[in-house]
Amino acid sequence: MKSSNDSTGMAELRAFAKEDAPTLARLRALASFPDENPNPVIEMTLTGETTYLNPAAEAQFPELRTQGGDHPLMRDLPFPFMAEFGEPRFLIVREIAVGGSVYDQKVCFVDETDCNHVRIYVHDITRRKRAEEANRTLAKQLLHAHEAERQRVSRELHDEAGQALTALQLSLELIRKVLPEDAVVARSNLSDAIGLAASTREQIRLLALGLRPPALDTVGLNLTLASICDDFSKRTRLPIEYEGADVSVLPDAVSVCLYRTLQEALTNVAKHADAGSALVSLRCDADWVQLVVEDDGRGIGEGEPAGSSHGIGLLGMRERLELLGGFLMLDRSSLGGLRLVAGLPSD
């Protein structure tokens, strides 16, 4: 909400606008009340000489008086500025770290006096950034704990329930062998029980595999992703071509994240893309590992911007990747459908 002084200033500004240009410039400068701003406000010439510091800037960054555009707060700003000037307009909005603190910075051209200059608004966001980092750290810890629990449950399902069902199936088969041939009903019931034990064991195997693929710990990410594509293609009859890459030892969280991403991406292709084929590739360089999934399905609708899909599955993928410092991009595929790119730091 604007103050009454601000409203009065703007009324005077409009009253003098057509008859007194110098007064207009002074009133426009006064209307923003930089002296009363609790955050630093700095003005500099286009070559980086400091012309004004409000009290907050004077108290927090007095060295700006002498250092001007060479001050760390002005790092990478393009002094001397070159631009066409008109109405005040924002040029740069950025975050910058200085001396252990983080500042939100808005830089704009202004022409409120007889010479054009640059005004910089600075807001200390260190506490907010630290809170955000603490939240990210907690989320990573929860993610790691979640994966560790999935791994534990997967092993118990495989080692305990899976082996128990295997033993049960073998015992039932032995009983069926010793039954007399004329015990038709009993033999039939045993055959049904054996079939049920076998199907339940397979379901548990698939459940354990989905919770945590043992192959990640034995053969690595590349062959595990190849196996996912092969199994998925067999189940859905969707031709999938996989182009792998030899990757060095990756952090466990990175491997698991890319594994989950491929699971979700292929599920989306099968459910929503109406695709006839898909291409999956794993790429790696010194700093990044990328998973690319393309299909020849419906893709992005006409007039719909790339990356505009907001399904729950995609949101989950994006959140998981961003927690680990990665990214998710959606684009139109050269195959005619959708292209999904998931990237993570490789160290």
C-alpha positions in Angstrom: 0.0 0.0 0.0 1.4 3.5 -0.9 1.7 6.1 1.9 -0.1 9.3 1.8 3.2 11.1 1.2 3.8 8.9 -1.8 0.3 9.7 -3.2 0.9 13.4 -2.7 4.2 13.2 -4.4 2.7 11.5 -7.4 -0.1 14.1 -7.6 2.5 16.8 -7.6 4.4 14.9 -10.2 1.4 14.8 -12.5 0.6 18.5 -11.9 4.1 19.7 -13.0 4.7 17.1 -15.7 3.9 19.4 -18.6 5.4 22.6 -17.4 8.6 22.0 -15.4 10.9 19.2 -16.5 13.6 19.7 -13.8 11.0 19.7 -11.1 9.5 16.6 -12.6 12.8 14.8 -12.4 13.3 15.8 -8.7 9.8 14.7 -7.8 10.2 11.4 -9.5 13.4 10.8 -7.5 11.7 11.8 -4.2 8.6 9.7 -4.9 10.5 6.5 -4.3 11.8 7.6 -0.9 15.1 5.7 -1.1 16.3 7.3 2.2 13.5 5.6 4.0 14.0 2.2 2.4 15.2 -0.3 5.1 17.3 -2.1 2.5 20.3 -0.7 0.7 19.7 1.5 -2.3 22.7 2.4 -4.4 23.1 4.7 -7.4 26.1 4.7 -9.7 27.1 6.4 -13.0 27.2 4.2 -16.0 30.9 3.8 -15.6 30.7 2.6 -12.0 31.3 5.7 -9.8 29.0 5.8 -6.7 26.8 8.9 -6.6 24.3 7.9 -3.8 24.0 5.5 -0.9 20.9 5.5 1.3 21.4 5.2 5.0 21.0 1.4 4.9 23.7 1.1 2.2 25.9 3.6 4.0 25.8 1.6 7.1 26.2 -1.8 5.5 28.6 -1.1 2.6 30.4 2.2 3.3 33.4 1.1 1.1 31.1 1.5 -1.9 31.9 5.2 -1.7 35.5 4.5 -2.9 35.2 1.2 -4.6 32.2 1.8 -6.7 31.8 -0.7 -9.5 34.8 -2.6 -8.2 33.0 -3.6 -5.0 32.3 -7.3 -4.6 28.5 -6.5 -4.5 28.9 -5.3 -8.1 30.7 -8.4 -9.3 30.1 -9.2 -13.0 27.8 -6.2 -13.6 28.6 -4.8 -17.0 30.3 -1.5 -16.2 30.3 0.6 -18.3 26.6 0.2 -19.0 25.4 0.8 -22.5 21.7 1.1 -23.3 19.0 3.3 -24.7 17.1 5.0 -21.9 13.5 5.9 -21.5 11.2 5.1 -18.6 13.0 3.4 -15.6 13.1 -0.3 -16.3 14.7 -3.3 -14.8 17.8 -4.6 -16.5 19.1 -7.3 -14.2 17.6 -9.4 -11.4 20.0 -11.8 -9.7 21.3 -13.4 -6.5 24.9 -12.7 -5.4 27.0 -14.1 -2.5 29.3 -11.6 -0.7 31.3 -12.3 2.4 29.1 -15.3 3.5 25.8 -13.5 2.9 23.5 -13.8 -0.1 21.7 -10.8 -1.6 18.8 -10.5 -4.0 19.7 -7.7 -6.3 17.7 -5.6 -8.8 19.5 -3.3 -11.1 17.7 -0.8 -13.3 18.4 2.2 -15.5 17.0 5.4 -14.3 17.0 8.9 -15.8 15.5 10.9 -12.9 18.2 13.6 -13.0 20.1 15.4 -15.7 22.2 12.3 -16.4 21.4 8.7 -16.8 22.6 6.3 -14.1 22.1 2.9 -12.5 20.1 2.2 -9.4 20.7 -1.0 -7.4 18.2 -2.3 -4.9 19.7 -4.9 -2.5 17.9 -7.2 -0.1 19.6 -9.6 2.3 18.2 -13.1 1.8 20.8 -15.0 3.7 18.4 -16.4 6.3 15.9 -17.5 3.6 18.7 -19.2 1.6 20.0 -21.0 4.7 16.4 -22.2 5.5 16.0 -23.4 2.0 19.3 -25.2 2.1 18.3 -26.8 5.5 15.1 -28.0 3.9 16.9 -29.5 0.9 19.4 -31.2 3.3 16.5 -32.7 5.3 14.7 -33.8 2.1 17.9 -35.5 0.9 18.2 -37.3 4.3 14.6 -38.4 4.0 15.1 -39.6 0.5 18.2 -41.6 1.5 16.4 -43.1 4.5 13.5 -44.0 2.2 15.8 -45.7 -0.3 17.6 -47.6 2.5 14.2 -48.9 3.8 13.2 -49.9 0.3 16.4 -51.8 0.0 15.9 -53.6 3.3 12.3 -54.6 2.5 13.4 -55.7 -1.0 16.1 -58.0 0.5 13.7 -59.4 3.1 11.0 -60.1 0.4 13.6 -61.9 -1.8 15.5 -63.7 1.0 12.6 -64.6 3.3 9.3 -64.6 1.5 10.7 -65.6 -1.8 12.7 -68.5 -0.5 9.8 -69.7 1.7 7.5 -69.8 -1.3 10.1 -71.7 -3.3 10.4 -74.3 -0.5 6.6 -74.5 -0.3 6.3 -75.1 -4.1 8.9 -77.8 -4.0 7.2 -79.5 -1.0 3.8 -79.5 -2.8 5.3 -81.0 -5.9 6.9 -83.8 -3.8 3.5 -84.5 -2.2 1.8 -84.6 -5.6 4.4 -87.1 -6.9 3.7 -89.6 -4.1 -0.1 -89.4 -4.4 -1.8 -92.4 -6.1 -2.9 -91.8 -9.7 -6.5 -92.3 -8.7 -6.4 -89.4 -6.3 -7.6 -87.1 -9.0 -9.2 -84.4 -6.8 -6.2 -84.2 -4.5 -3.8 -84.0 -7.3 -5.8 -81.3 -9.0 -6.0 -79.2 -5.8 -2.2 -79.6 -5.3 -1.6 -78.5 -8.9 -3.7 -75.3 -8.2 -1.8 -74.7 -5.0 1.6 -75.2 -6.8 0.5 -72.7 -9.5 -0.6 -70.2 -6.8 2.7 -70.5 -5.0 4.6 -70.0 -8.2 2.6 -66.9 -9.3 2.9 -65.4 -5.8 6.6 -66.0 -5.8 6.9 -64.2 -9.2 4.8 -61.3 -7.9 7.1 -61.0 -4.9 10.1 -61.1 -7.1 8.8 -58.3 -9.2 7.8 -56.3 -6.1 11.3 -56.7 -4.6 12.9 -55.8 -8.0 10.8 -52.6 -8.1 11.7 -51.6 -4.6 15.4 -52.0 -5.2 17.0 -53.7 -8.2 19.9 -55.9 -7.0 21.6 -55.3 -10.4 22.5 -51.8 -9.4 24.8 -53.2 -6.7 26.2 -56.0 -8.9 26.4 -54.9 -12.6 26.0 -51.2 -12.4 23.6 -48.6 -13.8 24.2 -49.1 -17.5 23.3 -52.8 -17.6 20.5 -52.3 -15.1 18.9 -49.7 -17.4 19.3 -52.0 -20.4 17.6 -54.7 -18.4 14.7 -52.4 -17.5 14.2 -51.6 -21.2 14.3 -55.3 -22.2 11.8 -56.4 -19.5 9.5 -53.5 -20.2 9.5 -54.1 -23.9 8.6 -57.8 -23.4 5.7 -56.9 -21.1 4.2 -54.2 -23.2 5.3 -55.3 -26.7 6.7 -51.8 -27.2 10.0 -51.8 -29.2 12.6 -50.0 -27.1 16.2 -49.3 -28.4 18.7 -48.7 -25.7 22.0 -46.9 -26.2 24.2 -47.2 -23.2 27.4 -45.7 -22.0 30.1 -46.9 -19.7 29.8 -44.8 -16.5 32.3 -44.7 -13.7 31.2 -45.5 -10.2 28.3 -43.1 -9.4 26.9 -42.1 -6.1 24.2 -44.6 -5.0 21.5 -41.8 -4.9 22.3 -40.8 -8.5 22.0 -44.4 -9.8 18.7 -45.0 -7.9 17.3 -41.7 -9.1 18.0 -42.4 -12.8 16.6 -45.9 -12.3 13.3 -44.5 -10.9 13.2 -41.8 -13.6 13.4 -44.4 -16.3 10.7 -46.5 -14.7 8.3 -43.6 -14.6 9.3 -42.3 -18.0 8.6 -45.7 -19.7 5.3 -46.1 -17.8 4.2 -42.7 -19.1 5.2 -43.7 -22.7 3.1 -46.8 -22.4 0.1 -45.2 -20.7 -0.2 -41.8 -22.4 2.0 -41.5 -25.5 0.3 -43.9 -27.8 3.8 -44.6 -29.1 5.0 -47.3 -31.5 8.6 -47.3 -30.4 11.0 -45.6 -27.9 14.6 -44.7 -27.7 16.5 -44.6 -24.4 20.1 -43.4 -24.1 22.5 -42.9 -21.2 25.2 -40.3 -21.6 28.0 -39.3 -19.3 30.9 -36.8 -19.2 33.3 -35.6 -16.6 30.6 -33.7 -14.6 27.1 -34.9 -15.6 25.2 -38.0 -16.4 22.1 -37.7 -18.5 19.2 -40.1 -19.3 17.3 -39.3 -22.5 13.9 -41.0 -23.3 12.3 -40.3 -26.6 9.2 -41.8 -28.3 7.3 -41.4 -31.6 3.9 -40.9 -29.9 1.5 -38.0 -29.5 4.1 -35.7 -28.0 3.3 -32.1 -27.0 0.0 -30.8 -28.3 -0.2 -28.1 -31.0 0.5 -24.7 -29.5 1.5 -26.2 -26.2 4.9 -25.0 -25.0 7.6 -27.6 -24.4 7.9 -28.8 -20.8 4.4 -27.7 -20.0 3.2 -31.1 -18.7 2.4 -31.2 -15.0 1.5 -34.8 -14.3 2.1 -36.2 -10.8 4.7 -38.6 -12.2 6.6 -35.8 -13.9 6.4 -33.6 -10.8 7.8 -36.5 -8.7 10.7 -37.0 -11.2 11.5 -33.3 -11.2 11.5 -33.0 -7.4 13.7 -36.1 -7.0 16.2 -34.8 -9.6 16.3 -31.3 -8.2 16.9 -32.5 -4.7 20.1 -34.0 -6.0 21.1 -30.9 -7.9 19.8 -32.2 -11.2 17.2 -31.1 -13.8 14.4 -32.4 -15.9 13.6 -31.0 -19.4 10.8 -31.9 -21.8 10.9 -31.1 -25.5 9.7 -32.3 -28.9 11.5 -35.4 -30.0 13.1 -35.9 -33.4 11.1 -39.1 -33.5 7.9 -37.0 -33.5 6.8 -37.5 -29.9 8.2 -36.4 -26.6 11.8 -36.1 -25.5 12.6 -36.3 -21.8 16.1 -35.4 -20.5 17.1 -36.0 -16.9 20.5 -34.8 -15.8 22.4 -35.2 -12.5 25.9 -34.3 -11.3 28.1 -37.4 -11.7 30.1 -36.8 -8.5 
